[in-house]
Amino acid sequence: MLSPAKSVEQMRQVISNDYLDAGRTIFFMLRVLATVAFGVRSALAARRSATPTANETPYVPVTAVEGP
């Protein structure tokens, strides 16, 4: 038993929380890896393209909105 757990039931809760933390860590690590992979893929596709891949919209002036 770990020192914070005073009973077997508390130790089971600690172990359950550890599994939950590990699962959430794996989930978010996979999300980060997917984001990096898609970013690298997009960057490589942009480098291979003969034309610019940035799409800009024309300038639209913003008018001030007056309060009530």
Steps between C-alpha positions, in 0.01 A plus 500: 500500500603856435535729798193724432267198485377388840289206380475255214202692359703823491784313330255374236393861443864608461559224244180589315605865486842397370339307215274794420797739498698266275208467257449876481873553450507254211193663344651848508840376383328347196322829436830689510667247270209520254519880500873491431458235228227696319703821532808337349287348225349840417839671504650240266202530265542878496872468422430263210240731348615718213250773585449681830262316729395797713150627426444858608168681494464860389519768767166589658500808724340456839265772611470588866186380669346759730347393828131530595 
